[in-house]
Amino acid sequence: MYEDLALYINGEFITGGGRESQDIINPSTLEVLGKLPHATEQDLDNALEAAQKAFESWRHSSPMERSEILRKVAQMSRDQADEIGRNITLDQGKPLYEAIGEVKSCADHADWHAEECRRIYGRIIPPRQPNVRQMVIREPIGVCAAFTPWNFPYNQAIRKICATIGAGCTIIIKGPEDSPSAVMAIARMFHEAGLPKGVLNVVWGVPAEISDKLIRSPIVRKVSFTGSVPVGKQLAALAGAHMKPITMELGGHSPVIVFEDADVERAAKMLARFKIRNAGQVCISPTRFYIHQDIFEQFKDTFTQTLADIKVDDGLKEGTDMGPLAHERRLTSMQQFVDDATQKGAKVLLGGEGRDDQKGYFYMPTVLIDVPKEARVMTEEPFGPIAPLVPFTDHQEVIQEANSLPYGLSSYVFTNNLQTAHMASNEIQAGMVNINHFGSALPEAPFGGVKDSGIGSEGGQETFDGYLVTKYVTQV
Ligand code: NAD
């Protein structure tokens, strides 16, 4: 059964009532899965009031109570992963094994927050005079407004919800309208786990209208967004105008550097599989491939062959490696990237087109060579299954090239030379550097970008930092 779609405000699931709604479309078949109600102005006011009221008691809740609820949700995520994953495949398109994997890995996120929220420590500062006691206390910041995207609908939402709730804050979250089942499932599980009413509220609607209203509201004290750089900058500006701290997990354009001493076959195969994960709609997807000239031909052949063997189909079908893009606008965007590159001299080695034999938003894995620097795909985040391959010879020049964009989210290095690995990890401007493997996005490790790719980290021991304020108390 597909999730019942509703608003979740003050502990109640709300549907109907003459509210506007939108159809939810399966991107593989274009079938309508359900209708998503949009919040009215009054619904948003109710959510704000509920979150504010709930904060008065939730801020004093024991970390043990918060931990217990988070643990229950972790276990429910594991128990219900198959069913929730199936719904994610239906409304987002990714293959079933990826969708189920997303839900299971999120159980670990909930567990991590359940553990770490019991360790939100303050400190004692040695006083200058006897009898004085100086303390630093970390307190929950208040009501948070969060906005999460459609590419990892479960993961992006649960990270923000667990961090907020674990810190003792309350939250109003606007999930992704295109793929809402994951956030609905999360709300249902927190409800069943006994979360007090008003601590978590879920709203849907026109993104710009909801974010504008929530960020301007004096009730909201913190803004957290995952999505594109342009939208992130707009929301950050509005939050800044109202002096509200932000966590921004924005886009990237992750460079891959394969040095001449790398294990070429292994790198090419691993990178090809990683590239098509979630049809390339991943903020940390490898997107600019710099390959040393000496190994370029070998890498190109293995990489292209591995992608040619990828089975692109409905994510529910057995054996599917890559599903459709999540919505029609991504399909248009892919063709524009490829057309722009070929007009500027690039050659299409593989793909470069959709699938005429299918109704859905399918785009084939695409490899481009001879891509000039001016091509849009080299400077704008493609967010799809396109891989431009570029040869290099000089180590310093390739690092400069990797750092040449305003993005700084993830990066990938393949080398068997320890000094080259050190040099690359020191010099690359990115929030995450993966050397010879892919190891980002674990609950215990910080996830976040630098430069235009964002502000703040999620996960790791930093995970609560954005949801706490520091209070200094001195007493005689
Ligand atoms: P988009 O910029 O229109 O939307 C991106 C996300 O932001 C969506 O979830 C959307 O609902 C939300 N959003 C848009 N305007 C908003 C507003 N004013 N207030 C609050 N939320 C708002 O782009 P899109 O076509 O949906 O996605 C494509 C682009 O988004 C990609 O190119 C990629 O850069 C970015 N993206 C990044 C991530 C990430 O994990 N960092 C995830 C999804 C999308």
Boltz pocket constraint, residues with backbone or C-beta under 6 A from the ligand:
constraints:
  - pocket:
      binder: B
      contacts: [[A, 147], [A, 148], [A, 149], [A, 150], [A, 151], [A, 175], [A, 176], [A, 177], [A, 207], [A, 208], [A, 209], [A, 211], [A, 212], [A, 226], [A, 227], [A, 228], [A, 229], [A, 231], [A, 235], [A, 249], [A, 250], [A, 251], [A, 252], [A, 281], [A, 282], [A, 283], [A, 329], [A, 330], [A, 381], [A, 382], [A, 383]]
      max_distance: 6.0
